[in-house]
């Protein structure tokens, strides 16, 4: 409950972002979360066991009500009280384990929702023009959005386009030269064949 209150307590955006960045990146917190996951697995096992015990105690109580008239009153009263006490403890354990598991799900979901809200708030602030909204990464994104940076990138793109056009023209010139050389070679072969035919005659 203390962790849940710490998660939902209203804090300024920058403090909350630093706190959740620390929680997400700290190796100590990661080990603590790993230990909590193992603990919740044990609590799940205890919950299943307590449900099983409640079911068995209910069966015992049902058998006492069936066998009631045939047994001694004193013996029946003490046994029934013992079974009622076991039922109470089993139900108490079942409710405690169940509520603890439910709280773990709530904590996990609340944590992920707060991280998502922080990410969206950073994005909104960044789009509104606050360069410090998302830290170093967001500052780099904001710098990329400056008019000078966009102009410089446009010039680079235009230079690359000019290089591509130059390469296309060179390629066309080389293709024309290749075809003209091919035509010359084929015409020379044709002339040589004609001369050979004349000599044979």
Backbone as JSON Lines, residues from 0, in Angstrom:
{"i":0,"aa":"X","n":[0.83,-1.2,0.0],"ca":[0.0,0.0,0.0],"c":[0.87,1.25,0.0]}
{"i":1,"aa":"X","n":[2.01,1.18,0.72],"ca":[2.93,2.33,0.75],"c":[3.51,2.58,-0.64]}
{"i":2,"aa":"X","n":[3.87,1.49,-1.36],"ca":[4.39,1.64,-2.73],"c":[3.32,2.22,-3.64]}
{"i":3,"aa":"X","n":[2.08,1.76,-3.48],"ca":[0.99,2.28,-4.3],"c":[0.78,3.77,-4.04]}
{"i":4,"aa":"X","n":[0.8,4.18,-2.76],"ca":[0.65,5.61,-2.44],"c":[1.81,6.42,-3.0]}
{"i":5,"aa":"X","n":[3.03,5.84,-2.95],"ca":[4.19,6.55,-3.52],"c":[4.05,6.72,-5.03]}
{"i":6,"aa":"X","n":[3.41,5.75,-5.69],"ca":[3.22,5.85,-7.14],"c":[2.19,6.9,-7.51]}
{"i":7,"aa":"X","n":[1.11,6.98,-6.74],"ca":[0.0,7.86,-7.13],"c":[0.06,9.24,-6.48]}
{"i":8,"aa":"X","n":[1.04,9.49,-5.61],"ca":[1.11,10.8,-4.96],"c":[1.41,11.87,-6.01]}
{"i":9,"aa":"X","n":[0.72,13.01,-5.97],"ca":[0.96,14.04,-7.0],"c":[2.31,14.73,-6.78]}
{"i":10,"aa":"X","n":[3.17,14.67,-7.79],"ca":[4.49,15.3,-7.76],"c":[4.66,16.14,-9.02]}
{"i":11,"aa":"X","n":[5.57,17.12,-8.99],"ca":[5.85,17.86,-10.22],"c":[6.39,16.91,-11.31]}
{"i":12,"aa":"X","n":[6.17,17.31,-12.54],"ca":[6.5,16.42,-13.68],"c":[7.97,16.04,-13.7]}
{"i":13,"aa":"X","n":[8.86,17.01,-13.49],"ca":[10.3,16.72,-13.58],"c":[10.74,15.76,-12.48]}
{"i":14,"aa":"X","n":[10.23,15.98,-11.26],"ca":[10.6,15.09,-10.14],"c":[10.07,13.68,-10.39]}
{"i":15,"aa":"X","n":[8.85,13.59,-10.87],"ca":[8.25,12.27,-11.13],"c":[9.01,11.56,-12.24]}
{"i":16,"aa":"X","n":[9.41,12.32,-13.28],"ca":[10.16,11.7,-14.38],"c":[11.51,11.19,-13.9]}
{"i":17,"aa":"X","n":[12.21,11.98,-13.07],"ca":[13.5,11.53,-12.54],"c":[13.33,10.32,-11.63]}
{"i":18,"aa":"X","n":[12.27,10.32,-10.82],"ca":[12.02,9.2,-9.92],"c":[11.77,7.92,-10.71]}
{"i":19,"aa":"X","n":[10.94,8.0,-11.74],"ca":[10.63,6.8,-12.51],"c":[11.81,6.39,-13.39]}
{"i":20,"aa":"X","n":[12.63,7.35,-13.82],"ca":[13.85,6.99,-14.55],"c":[14.79,6.23,-13.63]}
{"i":21,"aa":"X","n":[14.89,6.67,-12.38],"ca":[15.73,5.96,-11.4],"c":[15.2,4.55,-11.15]}
{"i":22,"aa":"X","n":[13.87,4.43,-11.0],"ca":[13.27,3.12,-10.76],"c":[13.5,2.19,-11.95]}
{"i":23,"aa":"X","n":[13.41,2.73,-13.16],"ca":[13.55,1.9,-14.35],"c":[14.99,1.47,-14.6]}
{"i":24,"aa":"X","n":[15.96,2.32,-14.23],"ca":[17.35,2.06,-14.59],"c":[18.2,1.53,-13.44]}
{"i":25,"aa":"X","n":[17.75,1.61,-12.21],"ca":[18.56,1.2,-11.07],"c":[18.69,-0.32,-10.99]}
{"i":26,"aa":"X","n":[19.92,-0.85,-10.88],"ca":[20.08,-2.3,-10.75],"c":[19.56,-2.82,-9.41]}
{"i":27,"aa":"X","n":[19.62,-1.99,-8.37],"ca":[19.12,-2.41,-7.05],"c":[17.61,-2.61,-7.13]}
{"i":28,"aa":"X","n":[16.91,-1.67,-7.77],"ca":[15.45,-1.8,-7.91],"c":[15.11,-3.01,-8.78]}
{"i":29,"aa":"X","n":[15.94,-3.28,-9.8],"ca":[15.68,-4.45,-10.65],"c":[15.79,-5.74,-9.84]}
{"i":30,"aa":"X","n":[16.8,-5.82,-8.96],"ca":[16.93,-7.01,-8.1],"c":[15.75,-7.1,-7.13]}
{"i":31,"aa":"X","n":[15.33,-5.95,-6.62],"ca":[14.19,-5.93,-5.69],"c":[12.92,-6.4,-6.41]}
{"i":32,"aa":"X","n":[12.71,-5.95,-7.65],"ca":[11.55,-6.39,-8.41],"c":[11.6,-7.89,-8.69]}
{"i":33,"aa":"X","n":[12.79,-8.4,-8.96],"ca":[12.94,-9.84,-9.19],"c":[12.58,-10.61,-7.92]}
{"i":34,"aa":"X","n":[13.05,-10.12,-6.77],"ca":[12.71,-10.76,-5.5],"c":[11.22,-10.7,-5.21]}
{"i":35,"aa":"X","n":[10.58,-9.57,-5.56],"ca":[9.14,-9.45,-5.36],"c":[8.35,-10.42,-6.25]}
{"i":36,"aa":"X","n":[8.84,-10.63,-7.48],"ca":[8.16,-11.59,-8.36],"c":[8.19,-12.99,-7.76]}
{"i":37,"aa":"X","n":[9.36,-13.37,-7.22],"ca":[9.47,-14.68,-6.58],"c":[8.55,-14.76,-5.37]}
{"i":38,"aa":"X","n":[8.5,-13.66,-4.58],"ca":[7.62,-13.63,-3.41],"c":[6.17,-13.8,-3.82]}
{"i":39,"aa":"X","n":[5.75,-13.13,-4.89],"ca":[4.36,-13.25,-5.33],"c":[4.05,-14.64,-5.86]}
{"i":40,"aa":"X","n":[5.06,-15.33,-6.4],"ca":[4.84,-16.72,-6.82],"c":[4.55,-17.59,-5.58]}
{"i":41,"aa":"X","n":[5.33,-17.36,-4.5],"ca":[5.06,-18.1,-3.27],"c":[3.69,-17.76,-2.69]}
{"i":42,"aa":"X","n":[3.3,-16.48,-2.8],"ca":[1.98,-16.08,-2.29],"c":[0.88,-16.75,-3.11]}
{"i":43,"aa":"X","n":[1.11,-16.9,-4.44],"ca":[0.14,-17.6,-5.27],"c":[-0.01,-19.06,-4.83]}
{"i":44,"aa":"X","n":[1.12,-19.69,-4.5],"ca":[1.07,-21.08,-4.01],"c":[0.3,-21.14,-2.69]}
{"i":45,"aa":"X","n":[0.57,-20.17,-1.8],"ca":[-0.16,-20.13,-0.52],"c":[-1.66,-19.89,-0.74]}
{"i":46,"aa":"X","n":[-1.99,-19.08,-1.72],"ca":[-3.4,-18.82,-2.02],"c":[-4.09,-20.1,-2.49]}
{"i":47,"aa":"X","n":[-3.43,-20.84,-3.38],"ca":[-4.02,-22.1,-3.86],"c":[-4.18,-23.08,-2.69]}
{"i":48,"aa":"X","n":[-3.16,-23.14,-1.81],"ca":[-3.25,-24.02,-0.65],"c":[-4.38,-23.62,0.29]}
{"i":49,"aa":"X","n":[-4.54,-22.32,0.51],"ca":[-5.59,-21.86,1.42],"c":[-6.98,-22.13,0.83]}
{"i":50,"aa":"X","n":[-7.13,-22.0,-0.48],"ca":[-8.41,-22.34,-1.11],"c":[-8.7,-23.82,-0.92]}
{"i":51,"aa":"X","n":[-7.68,-24.64,-1.08],"ca":[-7.84,-26.09,-0.89],"c":[-8.25,-26.41,0.56]}
{"i":52,"aa":"X","n":[-7.61,-25.71,1.53],"ca":[-7.95,-25.94,2.94],"c":[-9.37,-25.51,3.25]}
{"i":53,"aa":"X","n":[-9.78,-24.38,2.71],"ca":[-11.16,-23.92,2.94],"c":[-12.15,-24.96,2.41]}
{"i":54,"aa":"X","n":[-11.84,-25.52,1.25],"ca":[-12.73,-26.55,0.67],"c":[-12.79,-27.78,1.58]}
{"i":55,"aa":"X","n":[-11.63,-28.22,2.09],"ca":[-11.62,-29.4,2.97],"c":[-12.36,-29.14,4.28]}
{"i":56,"aa":"X","n":[-12.2,-27.93,4.84],"ca":[-12.9,-27.6,6.09],"c":[-14.4,-27.55,5.85]}
{"i":57,"aa":"X","n":[-14.8,-27.05,4.7],"ca":[-16.24,-27.04,4.37],"c":[-16.79,-28.48,4.3]}
{"i":58,"aa":"X","n":[-15.96,-29.38,3.75],"ca":[-16.38,-30.78,3.68],"c":[-16.52,-31.38,5.09]}
{"i":59,"aa":"X","n":[-15.58,-31.02,5.99],"ca":[-15.65,-31.52,7.37],"c":[-16.89,-31.0,8.07]}
{"i":60,"aa":"X","n":[-17.18,-29.72,7.89],"ca":[-18.39,-29.15,8.51],"c":[-19.64,-29.81,7.99]}
{"i":61,"aa":"X","n":[-19.66,-30.11,6.7],"ca":[-20.82,-30.79,6.12],"c":[-20.97,-32.19,6.72]}
{"i":62,"aa":"X","n":[-19.84,-32.87,6.95],"ca":[-19.92,-34.21,7.56],"c":[-20.39,-34.13,9.01]}
{"i":63,"aa":"X","n":[-20.01,-33.05,9.76],"ca":[-20.48,-32.89,11.14],"c":[-21.99,-32.69,11.19]}
{"i":64,"aa":"X","n":[-22.51,-31.95,10.28],"ca":[-23.96,-31.72,10.29],"c":[-24.72,-33.01,9.97]}
{"i":65,"aa":"X","n":[-24.1,-33.87,9.11],"ca":[-24.76,-35.14,8.79],"c":[-24.71,-36.11,9.97]}
{"i":66,"aa":"X","n":[-23.55,-36.16,10.69],"ca":[-23.37,-37.12,11.78],"c":[-23.82,-36.58,13.13]}
{"i":67,"aa":"X","n":[-24.36,-35.39,13.2],"ca":[-24.69,-34.71,14.45],"c":[-25.46,-35.51,15.47]}
{"i":68,"aa":"X","n":[-26.61,-36.06,15.2],"ca":[-27.42,-36.71,16.25],"c":[-26.78,-37.95,16.83]}
{"i":69,"aa":"X","n":[-25.94,-38.68,16.11],"ca":[-25.41,-39.93,16.62],"c":[-24.26,-39.77,17.59]}
{"i":70,"aa":"X","n":[-23.59,-38.63,17.66],"ca":[-22.39,-38.45,18.49],"c":[-22.76,-37.76,19.79]}
{"i":71,"aa":"X","n":[-21.8,-37.78,20.75],"ca":[-22.01,-37.1,22.01],"c":[-22.02,-35.6,21.83]}
{"i":72,"aa":"X","n":[-22.82,-34.89,22.62],"ca":[-22.97,-33.44,22.45],"c":[-21.69,-32.7,22.77]}
{"i":73,"aa":"X","n":[-20.98,-33.08,23.85],"ca":[-19.76,-32.38,24.26],"c":[-18.67,-32.58,23.23]}
{"i":74,"aa":"X","n":[-18.52,-33.86,22.82],"ca":[-17.49,-34.18,21.83],"c":[-17.78,-33.47,20.51]}
{"i":75,"aa":"X","n":[-19.04,-33.46,20.12],"ca":[-19.44,-32.8,18.88],"c":[-19.2,-31.3,18.96]}
{"i":76,"aa":"X","n":[-19.46,-30.69,20.14],"ca":[-19.28,-29.25,20.27],"c":[-17.82,-28.84,20.16]}
{"i":77,"aa":"X","n":[-16.91,-29.56,20.81],"ca":[-15.48,-29.2,20.73],"c":[-14.93,-29.43,19.34]}
{"i":78,"aa":"X","n":[-15.31,-30.55,18.71],"ca":[-14.83,-30.82,17.36],"c":[-15.36,-29.78,16.37]}
{"i":79,"aa":"X","n":[-16.62,-29.42,16.57],"ca":[-17.21,-28.41,15.67],"c":[-16.52,-27.07,15.85]}
{"i":80,"aa":"X","n":[-16.21,-26.7,17.1],"ca":[-15.52,-25.42,17.34],"c":[-14.11,-25.43,16.74]}
{"i":81,"aa":"X","n":[-13.46,-26.59,16.84],"ca":[-12.12,-26.7,16.25],"c":[-12.18,-26.54,14.73]}
{"i":82,"aa":"X","n":[-13.15,-27.17,14.12],"ca":[-13.3,-27.07,12.66],"c":[-13.68,-25.64,12.27]}
{"i":83,"aa":"X","n":[-14.54,-25.0,13.08],"ca":[-14.91,-23.6,12.79],"c":[-13.69,-22.69,12.88]}
{"i":84,"aa":"X","n":[-12.81,-22.94,13.87],"ca":[-11.59,-22.14,14.0],"c":[-10.68,-22.37,12.8]}
{"i":85,"aa":"X","n":[-10.53,-23.62,12.38],"ca":[-9.71,-23.9,11.2],"c":[-10.29,-23.25,9.95]}
{"i":86,"aa":"X","n":[-11.61,-23.24,9.86],"ca":[-12.27,-22.59,8.73],"c":[-11.98,-21.09,8.73]}
{"i":87,"aa":"X","n":[-12.05,-20.48,9.91],"ca":[-11.78,-19.06,10.02],"c":[-10.35,-18.74,9.58]}
{"i":88,"aa":"X","n":[-9.36,-19.52,10.08],"ca":[-7.96,-19.27,9.72],"c":[-7.71,-19.51,8.23]}
{"i":89,"aa":"X","n":[-8.32,-20.54,7.69],"ca":[-8.16,-20.83,6.26],"c":[-8.75,-19.72,5.4]}
{"i":90,"aa":"X","n":[-9.95,-19.26,5.79],"ca":[-10.56,-18.16,5.03],"c":[-9.75,-16.89,5.15]}
{"i":91,"aa":"X","n":[-9.24,-16.62,6.37],"ca":[-8.41,-15.44,6.56],"c":[-7.17,-15.5,5.66]}
{"i":92,"aa":"X","n":[-6.48,-16.64,5.62],"ca":[-5.3,-16.8,4.76],"c":[-5.66,-16.66,3.29]}
{"i":93,"aa":"X","n":[-6.8,-17.21,2.91],"ca":[-7.23,-17.1,1.51],"c":[-7.47,-15.65,1.12]}
{"i":94,"aa":"X","n":[-8.16,-14.9,1.99],"ca":[-8.44,-13.5,1.67],"c":[-7.16,-12.66,1.66]}
{"i":95,"aa":"X","n":[-6.28,-12.89,2.62],"ca":[-5.03,-12.13,2.66],"c":[-4.17,-12.38,1.42]}
{"i":96,"aa":"X","n":[-4.03,-13.66,1.06],"ca":[-3.23,-13.99,-0.13],"c":[-3.89,-13.47,-1.4]}
{"i":97,"aa":"X","n":[-5.21,-13.59,-1.47],"ca":[-5.92,-13.11,-2.65],"c":[-5.81,-11.61,-2.82]}
{"i":98,"aa":"X","n":[-6.0,-10.87,-1.72],"ca":[-5.89,-9.41,-1.81],"c":[-4.45,-8.98,-2.11]}
{"i":99,"aa":"X","n":[-3.47,-9.71,-1.6],"ca":[-2.07,-9.38,-1.9],"c":[-1.77,-9.59,-3.37]}
{"i":100,"aa":"X","n":[-2.25,-10.68,-3.93],"ca":[-2.05,-10.92,-5.37],"c":[-2.76,-9.86,-6.2]}
{"i":101,"aa":"X","n":[-3.97,-9.52,-5.79],"ca":[-4.72,-8.48,-6.52],"c":[-3.99,-7.14,-6.45]}
{"i":102,"aa":"X","n":[-3.43,-6.83,-5.26],"ca":[-2.68,-5.59,-5.11],"c":[-1.42,-5.59,-5.98]}
{"i":103,"aa":"X","n":[-0.78,-6.75,-6.12],"ca":[0.4,-6.82,-6.99],"c":[0.03,-6.51,-8.44]}
{"i":104,"aa":"X","n":[-1.12,-7.03,-8.89],"ca":[-1.57,-6.71,-10.25],"c":[-1.87,-5.22,-10.4]}
{"i":105,"aa":"X","n":[-2.5,-4.64,-9.37],"ca":[-2.81,-3.2,-9.42],"c":[-1.53,-2.39,-9.46]}
{"i":106,"aa":"X","n":[-0.53,-2.78,-8.65],"ca":[0.74,-2.04,-8.63],"c":[1.43,-2.1,-9.99]}
{"i":107,"aa":"X","n":[1.46,-3.29,-10.57],"ca":[2.12,-3.44,-11.87],"c":[1.42,-2.61,-12.94]}
{"i":108,"aa":"X","n":[0.09,-2.67,-12.96],"ca":[-0.67,-1.91,-13.97],"c":[-0.54,-0.41,-13.75]}
{"i":109,"aa":"X","n":[-0.57,0.02,-12.49],"ca":[-0.43,1.45,-12.19],"c":[0.94,1.95,-12.62]}
{"i":110,"aa":"X","n":[1.98,1.17,-12.35],"ca":[3.34,1.55,-12.73],"c":[3.47,1.72,-14.25]}
{"i":111,"aa":"X","n":[2.95,0.76,-15.02],"ca":[3.04,0.86,-16.48],"c":[2.2,2.03,-17.01]}
{"i":112,"aa":"X","n":[1.04,2.27,-16.39],"ca":[0.2,3.39,-16.84],"c":[0.87,4.74,-16.55]}
{"i":113,"aa":"X","n":[1.54,4.86,-15.4],"ca":[2.21,6.12,-15.08],"c":[3.38,6.35,-16.03]}
{"i":114,"aa":"X","n":[4.12,5.28,-16.36],"ca":[5.21,5.42,-17.34],"c":[4.68,5.87,-18.69]}
{"i":115,"aa":"X","n":[3.55,5.32,-19.11],"ca":[2.95,5.72,-20.38],"c":[2.49,7.18,-20.34]}
{"i":116,"aa":"X","n":[1.9,7.59,-19.22],"ca":[1.45,8.99,-19.08],"c":[2.65,9.93,-19.13]}
{"i":117,"aa":"X","n":[3.75,9.57,-18.45],"ca":[4.96,10.41,-18.48],"c":[5.51,10.52,-19.89]}
{"i":118,"aa":"X","n":[5.53,9.4,-20.61],"ca":[6.04,9.44,-21.98],"c":[5.17,10.33,-22.86]}
{"i":119,"aa":"X","n":[3.85,10.23,-22.7],"ca":[2.95,11.06,-23.51],"c":[3.05,12.54,-23.12]}
{"i":120,"aa":"X","n":[3.23,12.82,-21.81],"ca":[3.41,14.21,-21.38],"c":[4.68,14.8,-21.97]}
{"i":121,"aa":"X","n":[5.76,14.03,-21.97],"ca":[7.01,14.49,-22.59],"c":[6.81,14.79,-24.07]}
{"i":122,"aa":"X","n":[6.06,13.91,-24.73],"ca":[5.83,14.12,-26.16],"c":[5.01,15.38,-26.41]}
{"i":123,"aa":"X","n":[3.98,15.61,-25.58],"ca":[3.15,16.8,-25.74],"c":[3.98,18.06,-25.5]}
{"i":124,"aa":"X","n":[4.8,18.04,-24.44],"ca":[5.64,19.21,-24.15],"c":[6.64,19.45,-25.27]}
{"i":125,"aa":"X","n":[7.17,18.37,-25.83],"ca":[8.13,18.5,-26.91],"c":[7.47,19.1,-28.14]}
{"i":126,"aa":"X","n":[6.25,18.66,-28.44],"ca":[5.53,19.21,-29.59],"c":[5.11,20.65,-29.35]}
{"i":127,"aa":"X","n":[4.91,21.03,-28.09],"ca":[4.58,22.41,-27.76],"c":[5.79,23.33,-27.83]}
{"i":128,"aa":"X","n":[7.0,22.76,-27.92],"ca":[8.2,23.58,-28.06],"c":[9.11,23.61,-26.86]}
{"i":129,"aa":"X","n":[8.85,22.81,-25.86],"ca":[9.71,22.76,-24.67],"c":[10.85,21.78,-24.96]}
{"i":130,"aa":"X","n":[12.09,22.31,-25.17],"ca":[13.23,21.47,-25.52],"c":[13.69,20.61,-24.36]}
{"i":131,"aa":"X","n":[13.41,21.0,-23.14],"ca":[13.88,20.25,-21.97],"c":[12.88,19.18,-21.54]}
{"i":132,"aa":"X","n":[11.85,18.96,-22.33],"ca":[10.76,18.07,-21.9],"c":[11.22,16.64,-21.69]}
{"i":133,"aa":"X","n":[11.98,16.1,-22.62],"ca":[12.3,14.68,-22.51],"c":[13.74,14.39,-22.22]}
{"i":134,"aa":"X","n":[14.51,15.34,-21.73],"ca":[15.9,15.08,-21.41],"c":[16.78,15.19,-22.63]}
{"i":135,"aa":"X","n":[17.9,14.46,-22.63],"ca":[18.91,14.58,-23.69],"c":[18.36,14.11,-25.03]}
{"i":136,"aa":"X","n":[17.67,12.99,-25.04],"ca":[17.14,12.47,-26.3],"c":[16.14,13.43,-26.92]}
{"i":137,"aa":"X","n":[15.26,13.97,-26.08],"ca":[14.26,14.9,-26.6],"c":[14.91,16.2,-27.07]}
{"i":138,"aa":"X","n":[16.0,16.62,-26.4],"ca":[16.71,17.82,-26.85],"c":[17.3,17.6,-28.23]}
{"i":139,"aa":"X","n":[17.83,16.39,-28.48],"ca":[18.37,16.09,-29.81],"c":[17.26,16.1,-30.86]}
{"i":140,"aa":"X","n":[16.13,15.56,-30.5],"ca":[14.99,15.57,-31.43],"c":[14.54,16.99,-31.71]}
{"i":141,"aa":"X","n":[14.53,17.82,-30.66],"ca":[14.12,19.21,-30.84],"c":[15.11,19.97,-31.71]}
{"i":142,"aa":"X","n":[16.42,19.7,-31.54],"ca":[17.42,20.37,-32.37],"c":[17.27,19.98,-33.82]}
{"i":143,"aa":"X","n":[16.9,18.71,-34.06],"ca":[16.7,18.28,-35.44],"c":[15.53,19.01,-36.07]}
{"i":144,"aa":"X","n":[14.63,19.5,-35.26],"ca":[13.46,20.2,-35.79],"c":[13.69,21.68,-36.04]}
{"i":145,"aa":"X","n":[14.87,22.21,-35.72],"ca":[15.14,23.62,-35.95],"c":[15.15,23.93,-37.44]}
{"i":146,"aa":"X","n":[14.86,25.19,-37.76],"ca":[14.79,25.61,-39.16],"c":[16.15,25.5,-39.81]}
{"i":147,"aa":"X","n":[17.23,25.88,-39.11],"ca":[18.58,25.8,-39.67],"c":[18.97,24.36,-39.98]}
{"i":148,"aa":"X","n":[18.62,23.46,-39.09],"ca":[18.94,22.05,-39.3],"c":[18.18,21.51,-40.51]}
{"i":149,"aa":"X","n":[16.91,21.9,-40.64],"ca":[16.11,21.45,-41.78],"c":[16.68,22.01,-43.08]}
{"i":150,"aa":"X","n":[17.09,23.29,-43.05],"ca":[17.7,23.9,-44.23],"c":[18.98,23.19,-44.63]}
{"i":151,"aa":"X","n":[19.81,22.85,-43.63],"ca":[21.07,22.16,-43.93],"c":[20.8,20.79,-44.52]}
{"i":152,"aa":"X","n":[19.81,20.1,-43.99],"ca":[19.46,18.78,-44.52],"c":[18.91,18.87,-45.94]}
{"i":153,"aa":"X","n":[18.16,19.93,-46.23],"ca":[17.66,20.13,-47.6],"c":[18.8,20.34,-48.57]}
{"i":154,"aa":"X","n":[19.82,21.12,-48.15],"ca":[20.98,21.34,-49.02],"c":[21.72,20.03,-49.28]}
{"i":155,"aa":"X","n":[21.86,19.2,-48.24],"ca":[22.52,17.9,-48.43],"c":[21.73,17.04,-49.41]}
{"i":156,"aa":"X","n":[20.4,17.07,-49.3],"ca":[19.57,16.28,-50.21],"c":[19.71,16.79,-51.64]}
{"i":157,"aa":"X","n":[19.73,18.12,-51.82],"ca":[19.9,18.68,-53.16],"c":[21.26,18.31,-53.75]}
{"i":158,"aa":"X","n":[22.31,18.31,-52.92],"ca":[23.64,17.92,-53.42],"c":[23.63,16.46,-53.85]}
{"i":159,"aa":"X","n":[22.97,15.61,-53.08],"ca":[22.88,14.2,-53.44],"c":[22.09,14.02,-54.73]}
{"i":160,"aa":"X","n":[21.01,14.82,-54.9],"ca":[20.23,14.75,-56.13],"c":[21.07,15.15,-57.34]}
{"i":161,"aa":"X","n":[21.91,16.22,-57.17],"ca":[22.8,16.64,-58.27],"c":[23.79,15.54,-58.62]}
{"i":162,"aa":"X","n":[24.34,14.88,-57.58],"ca":[25.27,13.78,-57.83],"c":[24.59,12.65,-58.6]}
{"i":163,"aa":"X","n":[23.34,12.37,-58.25],"ca":[22.6,11.3,-58.93],"c":[22.36,11.67,-60.39]}
{"i":164,"aa":"X","n":[22.01,12.94,-60.64],"ca":[21.8,13.39,-62.02],"c":[23.09,13.28,-62.84]}
{"i":165,"aa":"X","n":[24.22,13.67,-62.22],"ca":[25.51,13.59,-62.91],"c":[25.83,12.14,-63.26]}
{"i":166,"aa":"X","n":[25.59,11.24,-62.3],"ca":[25.85,9.82,-62.56],"c":[24.95,9.29,-63.67]}
{"i":167,"aa":"X","n":[23.7,9.75,-63.71],"ca":[22.78,9.3,-64.76],"c":[23.29,9.75,-66.13]}
{"i":168,"aa":"X","n":[23.76,11.01,-66.21],"ca":[24.27,11.53,-67.49],"c":[25.52,10.76,-67.92]}
{"i":169,"aa":"X","n":[26.41,10.48,-66.95],"ca":[27.61,9.7,-67.28],"c":[27.23,8.3,-67.77]}
{"i":170,"aa":"X","n":[26.25,7.72,-67.13],"ca":[25.79,6.39,-67.52],"c":[25.21,6.4,-68.93]}
{"i":171,"aa":"X","n":[24.42,7.44,-69.24],"ca":[23.86,7.55,-70.59],"c":[24.96,7.73,-71.63]}
{"i":172,"aa":"X","n":[25.98,8.56,-71.3],"ca":[27.1,8.76,-72.23],"c":[27.87,7.47,-72.46]}
{"i":173,"aa":"X","n":[28.12,6.73,-71.41],"ca":[28.84,5.46,-71.55],"c":[28.02,4.46,-72.36]}
{"i":174,"aa":"X","n":[26.7,4.46,-72.16],"ca":[25.83,3.55,-72.92],"c":[25.87,3.89,-74.4]}
{"i":175,"aa":"X","n":[25.8,5.19,-74.74],"ca":[25.86,5.61,-76.15],"c":[27.2,5.22,-76.76]}
{"i":176,"aa":"X","n":[28.28,5.43,-76.01],"ca":[29.62,5.09,-76.5],"c":[29.74,3.58,-76.73]}
{"i":177,"aa":"X","n":[29.17,2.81,-75.82],"ca":[29.22,1.35,-75.96],"c":[28.47,0.9,-77.2]}
{"i":178,"aa":"X","n":[27.29,1.5,-77.44],"ca":[26.51,1.12,-78.62],"c":[27.2,1.53,-79.9]}
{"i":179,"aa":"X","n":[27.81,2.72,-79.91],"ca":[28.5,3.16,-81.12],"c":[29.71,2.26,-81.41]}
{"i":180,"aa":"X","n":[30.46,1.88,-80.36],"ca":[31.59,0.96,-80.57],"c":[31.09,-0.4,-81.06]}
{"i":181,"aa":"X","n":[29.96,-0.86,-80.51],"ca":[29.4,-2.13,-80.96],"c":[29.01,-2.08,-82.43]}
{"i":182,"aa":"X","n":[28.43,-0.93,-82.86],"ca":[28.05,-0.78,-84.26],"c":[29.28,-0.78,-85.16]}
{"i":183,"aa":"X","n":[30.36,-0.08,-84.73],"ca":[31.59,-0.04,-85.52],"c":[32.2,-1.42,-85.66]}
{"i":184,"aa":"X","n":[32.24,-2.16,-84.57],"ca":[32.83,-3.5,-84.61],"c":[32.02,-4.41,-85.53]}
{"i":185,"aa":"X","n":[30.7,-4.32,-85.45],"ca":[29.87,-5.19,-86.3],"c":[30.0,-4.79,-87.76]}
{"i":186,"aa":"X","n":[30.11,-3.48,-88.05],"ca":[30.27,-3.05,-89.45],"c":[31.64,-3.47,-90.0]}
{"i":187,"aa":"X","n":[32.68,-3.4,-89.16],"ca":[34.01,-3.83,-89.6],"c":[34.03,-5.34,-89.87]}
{"i":188,"aa":"X","n":[33.36,-6.11,-89.05],"ca":[33.27,-7.56,-89.29],"c":[32.54,-7.84,-90.59]}
{"i":189,"aa":"X","n":[31.48,-7.04,-90.83],"ca":[30.74,-7.21,-92.08],"c":[31.6,-6.9,-93.29]}
{"i":190,"aa":"X","n":[32.42,-5.84,-93.24],"ca":[33.33,-5.47,-94.33],"c":[34.36,-6.56,-94.56]}
{"i":191,"aa":"X","n":[34.92,-7.12,-93.49],"ca":[35.91,-8.18,-93.62],"c":[35.29,-9.41,-94.27]}
{"i":192,"aa":"X","n":[34.07,-9.73,-93.94],"ca":[33.41,-10.89,-94.54],"c":[33.17,-10.68,-96.03]}
{"i":193,"aa":"X","n":[32.79,-9.42,-96.39],"ca":[32.57,-9.14,-97.81],"c":[33.86,-9.26,-98.6]}
{"i":194,"aa":"X","n":[34.98,-8.75,-98.05],"ca":[36.27,-8.85,-98.73],"c":[36.69,-10.3,-98.91]}
{"i":195,"aa":"X","n":[36.42,-11.09,-97.88],"ca":[36.77,-12.52,-97.97],"c":[35.96,-13.22,-99.04]}
{"i":196,"aa":"X","n":[34.68,-12.86,-99.19],"ca":[33.84,-13.46,-100.2],"c":[34.31,-13.1,-101.6]}
{"i":197,"aa":"X","n":[34.77,-11.82,-101.78],"ca":[35.25,-11.36,-103.08],"c":[36.52,-12.1,-103.48]}
{"i":198,"aa":"X","n":[37.39,-12.33,-102.51],"ca":[38.65,-13.03,-102.79],"c":[38.35,-14.48,-103.21]}
{"i":199,"aa":"X","n":[37.39,-15.09,-102.59],"ca":[37.03,-16.47,-102.94],"c":[36.52,-16.56,-104.36]}
{"i":200,"aa":"X","n":[35.83,-15.5,-104.84],"ca":[35.33,-15.54,-106.2],"c":[36.46,-15.42,-107.17]}
